[in-house]
């Protein structure tokens, strides 16, 4: 049972480490106005 857990852990760690880093990054930030702590943004 320990051997199975070790093999499974190594397989999961390998797949997680093999993932490429995402190419997304924050380019702009916008301040939203409002009179409270919650704002709604609608996109059409």
Secondary structure as UniProt FT lines:
FT   HELIX           2..17
//
